Amino acid sequence: SFRDAISTCSWRLWRTTATSMAPSTGIGNARAAHLRDLLREPAILPAPCAHDALSARLIERHGFPMAFMSGFATSASRLAAPDLGLTSYYEVLEEGRLMHEATRHLPIVGDADTGYGNAMNVKRTVRGFADAGFAGVLLEDQTWPKRCGHTPGKSVVGRKEAVAKVRAACDAREAGRDVLVVARTDAYSCVSMQEAMWRVNAFADAGADMVFVDALGSHEDLETFAKVQGPASELPKMASMLEGGGKTPMFTMKELEGMGFKVVAYPLSLLSCSMRAMEEALDALKGDALPDPSKMLSFEELKDRLGFYQYYEESTKYAVQEEPSIAEPEDLGDSEGTAQTETGEDVSPHASNADATRQPRVAPVDAEIMISNTFDDSTQEQPSGQTAVLARGDWLRVKITEGDNTTFDARIPAGWLGNLKGMLPNIRGVDLNAEIKQKLDAADGNDDNVIVDMQVEGQRIQVFFE
């Protein structure tokens, strides 16, 4: 009716205004705002699916604009279990927090399954997901326990309950938890295409930011959804290209964009490829062979991906010289007797706290590292008159070669030199102190950045200033 049409238009206008003015109370909200900006741009958005912090970081590292959390892959990686409703709210929430911490700006849409209960549970789930840093929440209309959309045995709740849950999610968003609500229906497989189209329009009227019909089975049905008429026509549509043999036929991003889709998710690429790679590596190890080097990252590449060098560089800002331990006096005297302060004054055990208080002796802290303290073993006598120093903020490169092979090559801050002998047992007997001091004393303005270059047991050890 005309009245219903006016009511619907008013609701959509209010929702758009309220969403654009929603308070930004944290980083998660900034990512939601970024995702909204991306959805306004003309190009389709590829969204690989993450299942843990490492996969999320790699997605961002490779420059993808957004990501989804795959419920299937998260259940597999966290529980080694099928996607049949076995993961709990807290398990998914914790995984989301870790994904958020492992990335800087990547908008990630979290898989909230059915919201973990009724409409009130849905509101709590949306608040929790927003606080964990998710940019969006994917909510579906299956009965519990839910199932992977491409597996048999699933069913959907009634229309009223499905719409009420989406409305509850949107209410939580409007109350200040600024996340995008991505409403999914599984009615296509359980009921009919017509029912699925009714539901995405109802979800749009309830306030959803994006809609998705899972497990569409043909090119025609994908196009029907992408070009649906009604309230959902105004919203971005998502397609899911389930790799390896799902119910939905595979299309390129360009083809999906031509149909009218805005986002395309790839649920299993990272999980499936990593599982295959692990199985191949295990088969090799079981056969007393190493995995194919061409399929492995080098140790340096691994450290780079995991942030070792970023950690080293940042840690130099907080480096301090090691302070000596404050030892207790060797003889505290009789329990009812007296003890002496550092000035020789007797202090009774019954004296007041103020009288008995004394300042401990603490070595002064500076921003340099004594080479003798840094390199010598604890069992080695400290040489007298040692004055050579390295600034703790200096960067060094340590390289060890054996013939034509480089066995160790790393860039480290000077503050980590104390750990060098623990990292490289083959140089524990080497007096690096003397080598570095000799080089520094002889430098006399020489710009040569090599401060150690020596042969030990057939290996060449070099330390450079960076």
N, C-alpha and C positions, 0 to 999 in steps of 0.2 A: 504494500500500500504506500501512498504518498507519505503518510506519517512515519511509517517504518523506514522509508528511504531517507527522510530528513533526519531521523534519529541516528541511522547508521552513518550518514555523512558527518553529523555533529560529533559522534563518538570518534571517528577517524581523525577529524580535525583536532579535537582535544588531545587525542593520543599523540599525534605528531608534534604538537606544541609542547606537551608535557615532557615528552621524551627528549626533545632538543634542549629543554631547560633543566633537565634532571641534574641534581648536584653531582659534581665530580669529587669524590672523597678519597680517591686512591689511584694507584697505578692501574689496577684492573679496569677502572672506569676510563682511563686514558686509552687503554687498548680497545675498549668497546667503542669509544668515539672514533678511533682510527679505523675500526672495521666499518663503521657507518660511512665514513668518508670513502673507503674503498668500494663500498656497494653503490655509491653514487657515480663512480667512474664508469666509462662505457665498456671496458674490457671484462671478459669472463675471468673469474678468480680460481686458479688451481689450488686445491687444499689437500695436500698429503695428510694422512692420519698418523698421529703420534700415539705411542703406548707407554712412554716413560720420559724422564727428563732428557736422556741422551738423544732419543729420536726427535724430540721437540727442538733441541739445540741444533741438530743437524739440519732440520727443515729450515730454521731461521738462517743458519750459516749459508745455505744454498740459495737464499734470496727469495723464498716463496712468500707471498703476501699474507697468508693466513694458514691456519691448520685446524683440523678437528682432532678431538680425542676419539679414537676408535674403541668402542666398548668391547668388541670382539678381540682386538689386539691387546687391550689392557687386561682382560680376563685371562688371556693366554700368557702374557708376560709376567703378571703378578701372581696368578694362581696356578698356571699351567692347567687351566680348566676351560671347558667350552662356554660360549656366550649363551648361557641359559638361565640368567638371573642369579648367578652365584656371587657376583661382586656386590658388596654393600656400599651404602652411602659414604661411610667414612673411608673405605678403601679407595673409592674413586676420588673423593675430595683430597685425600693425601697425595695421590698421584698428580692431581691438578696443581696443588701447591708446588710440588717439585718441578713440574713442567714450567710453571710461572717463574720460579727462581732461576731456572737454567737458561732462560731467554731474556732478552732485553725489551723488545718491542712487539714481538710476534702475537697477534690476536689469535687466541685458541678458543674454539667452541667445545665445551665439555659435554660428554654424553651422560645425561641424567636418567636414562632409561624411562621408566614411567613416573618418575618423581618420588619413588620410594614410599608410596602410600596414597592417601586421599588428597584433596585440594589443599588442605592445611599443611600436609607434608610437603607438597610441591612448593609452597611459599617458603618454607624453611630451606628446602633444597636450593632454590634460586638464591636466597640470601647467602647461603654457605658457599655456593659456586662463585658468586660475585666477590665475596671476601677472599676466596682462594686465588683470585686473579683471572678467572675465565672472562673472556670477552663476550661469550654467548653461552646459552644453555639449550641443548637439543632435548626436546620432550616428546615422547611418543604415546600412542593411544592403545597399546596392547594391554591385555590382561596380565596379571602377575601369576607365576613367574614369566617374565618376558623371554623372547627367543630372538636369535639372529633372524633378521627379516628374510633371509634366503634359505631358511630351514623349515621343515614341516612342523605342524602342530600348534601354530600360533593362532590367537584370536584377539578381537578388539573389544574394548568396553563400549557401552552404549553412547549414543550421541551426546546426551546431556552431560554425562560424566567427563567425556573427552573434552568438551568445550569448557566445562567448569574448571578443569585443571589448567587449560591454557590461560583462561581468564585469571586464575589465581597466580600463575607465573607472571603475567603482565602487571597485576596489582603489586607484587613484590618489586618489580622493576620500577613502577611509578612511585613507590614509597622511598626510593632513593638508591636501590641496588641497580645501578645502571648497567645492565647487560642486555644483549639481544636475545629474544625468545625465538628459537627455531622450532616450529611445530611440525611434527612428522605424523603421518598416518600410515598404518599397515592395512587399511581397509581394501585396497586394491586386491591383495591376495586372499583376504578373508571373506570379503563380501562382493564388491564389484567396482568397476571403474567409476560408475555413476556415484556410488557412495563415497569413494575417495574424493571426487571433485566437490561433493557437498561439504565434506569435512574441511578441506583446505579453505573454502570460502567462509565457513563458520569460524575457523581458527583466525582468519584474517579479520573478521568482524570482532573477535574477542581481543584483538590487539597484537597478534604475532608480528614479528619483524621479518620473518622468512618462512617459507613453507617447503615441505619435502614429502613426496610419495615414494615409499620404499618398494624395491623389487619390481618395478615396472618391466613388463615382459616383451615389449616390441618398440620399434621406431615410432609407429603410429601412436601408441599410448604415451610415449615420452613427449611427442609433439602436442598431444591433447592436453597434457598437464601444463606444459610450458606456455600454452596459449589459452589457458582456462579463462572463461569469462566470469565476471562478478568481482567481489571485493578482492579476491586473491590475485587478480590480474595486475594490481598495482604493486605487488610485493615481489622481491627477488625469489627465484625458484632455484632449488638445489637438485643436482643429479648426483648419483653415486655409481661409480664404475668399479664394481666389485671384481677384483682381478682373479683369474684362475678358474672361472667357470660358474659365476653366479647366474641368477635368473635374468638379469638385465643385459641386453646386448651392449657390446663395447663400441664407443664412438670417440673420435678425437675431440679435443677442446673446441676446435674451430667448428666442427659439426654440431656440437652441443650449443655453442654460442649462436649458430644459425637457427637452431630450433627455438631459442629464447631463454636459455638457462643463464644464470648469473654466476653460480658457484658449482664446481665439480669436485667431489671428494674421491680420494683414492684410499679405501679403508685398509687394504692388506699389503700394499707394496713393500713397506719397510719391514713388517713382521715376517712376511713370507720369504723375502730375500735373505733376511738375517738368519732365519731358521735353516734355510737350505745351505747357507754358507757355514753355519755351525756344524751341521751334519757332515758336510764334506770335510771340514777340518778334523772332526772326530774320527771319521773313517781313515784319514791319512795317519793320524797319530796311532790309531789302533794297529795299522800296518807298519809301525815303526818308521814312519816318514813324517817330515814336516809338511804343513799345508803349503799349497802353491804360493810362493812369494808374490806372484803377480796379483793375487787376490787378497793380500794382506797389506795393511798400513805399516810403514816403518815405525820404529819406536818413537822417533822424533815427530812423525805425523800424529801418532796417538797422543803424545804429550801436548802437541799444539791444539788438537781438537778438544782436549779435556781442560785446557786453560792453565797448564803448568807455567808457561812463560808469563802469562798475565799475572798469575799469583806471585811469581818471583819479583816482577817489576813493582807491583803494588806493595809487597811486603817491605820493600826498602824504605818506604815512608815511615814505618813504625819500628825500624831496627834500632836496638839499643845494645850497648856493650854489656856483656855478662857481668853481673854483680857477684862478688864473693859471698858465700854463705855466712850467716851470722851465727857463730857457734856459741853454745852455752858455756859458761865458765867451767873449767875442768873440776874445780873443787868448790862446791856450794856451801861447804861447812856442815856442821851439825844442824839437824832440823830445828833445834831450839836455839842455835847459836846465831852468829851474824855472818853476813856476806859483805864483800867489799865492792864498792863502785869502782869505776875506772880511775877515779881520782884518789882512791885509797881510803875513802870514808866508809866507816862501818854502818851497815843498815840492818836494823833489827827486823826479824820476820813480822813483828807486830807494829812496824812503823806504818804511817799512813801511805796511801797510794801515791800521793803527791810527792812525799819525801823519797819514796823508793823508785820513782820514775826516772829513767835515764834515756838519753838518746843513743840508739845503736850506731855503730860505726858503719857507714855506707860509702863504698868507693864512688868517686865522682864518675858521672856518665858523660861521654862525649860521642861524637859522630864518626869515630874512626875505629879501626880494628888493628890491634897489635898483631903483626904477623906471627910472632912467637906464640901468642895465645891461640891464634887461629889454627895453626898447622901442627904444632907439636903434639905427640901422643902424651897422654896424662902421665905415663911412666917415664917420660924423657925429661931430663933436667933442663930447666930453662936457661939459655945462655944469658950471661950478664951483658948489660949495655945494649940490649937489642932495641933499636929505635925505628926500624923500617915499619912503615904503616901503609895500609890501603884505605881509601875512603870507602865507607860502607855502601855508599851509593854507586860505586864503580861497578861496571859490568865486565865480566870476564868470559872468555870462551875456552873451554877445556876440550882438547882433542887427543885421542889416543889411536895410533895406527900400528898395524902389524903387517909389514910388507906393503902390499897394495890395498889392504882392507882397512877400513876405518871401523874400529870396534867401539868407539865412544866419541861423540861430538855433541856438546851441549853448551848453551849460553846460560850463565848463572850470575846472580849478583854476588859481590864480594862478601856480603853477609852470610852466604851459604858455604863459604870455603871451609868452615869448620866441619862440615859434613862430608867433605870430599873423600877423605880416607875411608870412611864407612861405606861410601858408594863404590869405591874402587879399591878392593882389597890388595891388588897387585902393587900398589904404591905405598903401602903402610910402612915399609922399611925405608922409604926415601925421605931424605931431609929436604923437603920442599922449602922449609924456612930459609935454609942457607942459600938455596938456589934463587929464591925470589929476592932475598936481601942483597945478594951479590949483584943481581941484575939491576935492582933499583939504585944501589950505591954507585954502580958503574955507568948508569944511564947518562948523567951529566948533560941533560938537554937533548939526548938522542930521541928521535921520534919513533924508533922501532917499537912496535907494540907487542913483541914477543917477550914475555917475562920468564918463561921456562921452556927449555927445549933440550930434552935429555933422552937417553936410551936406558931402558930397564928391562932385562930379561927378554930381549928381542922386540920390545915394544917402544915406540917413540911417543913420549909424553910432551905435549905442548900446552902452554897456558898463554893466552893473548889478552891484552887490554882491548875492549870493544870500543 
